[in-house]
């Protein structure tokens, strides 16, 4: 199997420099991506004070071309498999250069949250409808 080691193509301007090392370690600890694949890994999921859910995610591009994501299906389930939140989101600003990785943050507002009583630390995020 042909794999690719991807590197960050930069960090968001608002990101504190100390977090760059944390993100780099997270990226380096992941298994290599298969050549031609694109994947999304969850770095952190947080329940916010306004009951929204914030997701910090890493998009890795193992392709030889720029990848642009236009729609992102997100489902969050609790430890029993019950759906906590779900939606398909139109996104325009996610593009990743070949053999690179980028950090993005995403917020699911209250209207996408189905189950109001959950422990976010026991939830899993899936990027499929």
N, C-alpha and C positions, 0 to 999 in steps of 0.2 A: 504494500500500500504506500503510495507516494504521499508524503505529508509536507506541510509548510509551517515554518516558524514565523509567526506574525509579530510585528512590533507596533507600538502606539504611533499614530501619526499626529500626535499633539493632544493636548488636554484642553478642556473648556477654560476660557479665560478667568472665570470666577473660582476655579478650583484652587484650593490652598496647596502650595508646593509640597507640604508634608504628605498629602494624600497621594501624590504622584508615585511615591515609593510603594505605598500600599496597593495601588492599582497595578503597578508593574509586577509586584510579587504575585498578585492574584492571577495575572495573565501568564506569568512564567510557570505557575503551578498547574495550569490547565494542560491536558494532553495536547499534543500537536494536532492541528486541524488538517483534515484530508485536503489534498490539492483539489481545487474546484468547488469546495464546500464553503458555505457561509453559515455561521451559527451565532446564537445569542445566548449569553450566560448572565445569570442574575448575580450581581455583586451584593446588593442589599435591598431589603424590602422593609418599609417602615409604615406604621399606622400614624397618621398625622393628627394634630389636635382637632382639625375640622372633619375628622373621620374619613378623609381621603386616604388613598394608599399611594405612597411614593415608591417607585422602583428605580434603582440605579442598575443599568444594564451595560454589558460589554458586547459590542458587535464585532465579530472577527470575520475577515474576508480572506479566504484561501484561494480566490480566483485570480486570474491574470488581468481582469478588467475591474473598473469601478462598479461597485454595487450600490444601488439606490433602493431603499425600502419605501414603498408608498402606502402600504396598509399593514397594520400590525395587530393580529388577533392575540388577545391576552385573556387567559383564564387563571384565576387564583382559587386553589382548593385548600381546605383545611386537612388536618391529619386523618379524618374519616373519609375523605374524598368528596365531601360536600362542597359545592361551588360557593365561594365567598364573593367573588366579583368576576364580571365577564364583559367583554366588549371587543369590537373590531374598530380600530382607530386609524383614521386617515392621517398619515404623517408625511411631511414634505422635506424635512431637514435632515434626514438620515441618509448619508452617503459615505461609503468607506472605500478608500483607495486599495489597489491590489496589494495583498500580503500585509495588510495593516489592520489595526484594531482601534475602535473609538469607544469612549464612555458617553452614555446618554442617560439623562434622568427623565422619568415619565411619571405622570400623576393620574391615577384613576379617581375621578371625583365621585362624590357620594351617590350620584344617580346611576353609577355602574355597579355599586355594591349591593349585592342581593342579600347576604347574610350579615346582619349588623353586629352580632355577638360572636367574636372570633379572637383567637390569639395569633397575631401575625407571625410570631416566631415559630409556629407550628404549621405554617402555610407553605405551599409550593406554587411556583409560577410556571405556567405552560404557555408557549407561544403558538397556539393552534386554536382554531374555532371550536 
